[in-house]
Amino acid sequence: MNDPNVFRRDCFKPNCATTLSINVTVPQAADRGEISATSDWSLVSDVILAMGLLRVVGGQTVDADFVRQVIDMLILPAVRTPTTDQDLNDNR
């Protein structure tokens, strides 16, 4: 996705597919116990979109490999990190 207009059109609207899928996937992971159910994960989709926007503004491509890299290197480590003392005890 090299065209910033496509990125703006597709990703900055209330029913953006990325936002919708993240907002479904993250609670499912919490229900399965993979991440904390007590944390507010609403910023996850914002972070993915912000990283994509930064990339587009810099003239780079936003593709599946980039999104996968953001998820693997930033999102997953962040959501798997214990956020409270209770979470720390649960992970022992």
N, C-alpha and C positions, 0 to 999 in steps of 0.2 A: 504494500500500500504506500505508494510514493506521493500521491496527491493529497495535500492537506485538506482539500475540500471534501474528499471522500471520507477522511477520518472525522472531520467535523460533522458531516451529515450523518454518518453511521454511528458515531460513538458519543455524541453529546445530545442525546435525547432520552427521555424517561424510559423508553422501552428498548434501550440498546441491548443487543444480544449478549454482549460481554457482561454487562452489568447484571442482566437477568440470570445468566448462567452461573455467575459467581455468587449471586445472592441466593441461589438455590443450592449450589454445591457446598458452600461453607457451612450452612446449618445442617446439612446431611452429614458432613464430616464430624460436626459437634455431636450430633445424635449417635454416631457410631463410636464416640469416645476418642477420635483421632486428634481432636483439638479441644480446647477448653470451651465448654458450653456456657460459661459465665462471663465471657468476654464479648465485647461489641466488635464484631468483625466487619462493620459496614464500610470501613475505609479500604478494604481489600480491593474492591472493584475500582475505587478512585485511584489507588496507587497504580494499578495496571494501566488505566486510561492515561494517567499523568506520564507514566514512563513512555507510553506510545506517542503521546503528544510531543514530549521532549524529543523523541526520535524524529518525528515528522518535521518539527521546526528546524532540526539540525540537518535536514535533507537526506535522512537515512530511511531505510525501508522498515515497515512494521509487517512482519510475516509470522507464520506459525512458529518458526524456530525462535524468533525473538520473544514472543509471548511465553513459550515453553521455558526459555532461559530466565525470564523475569519470575515466573512461577517457581521454578526449581531453586533459583539462587536467592530470591528475596522473600516471596510470599510464603512458601512452605516453611523455611526456617523461622520466619516471624510468627506464624500461627502455631507452630509446634513448641515455641519457647514458653515455659510456664510463666504465668503472669501474676500469680498470687502465691502465698505460702501454702494454701491448700493444694494448688496445682503442683507445686514442688513435692509435697508429700505424696500425691497421687502417682507421680512418676517414679517413685522409688521402688 
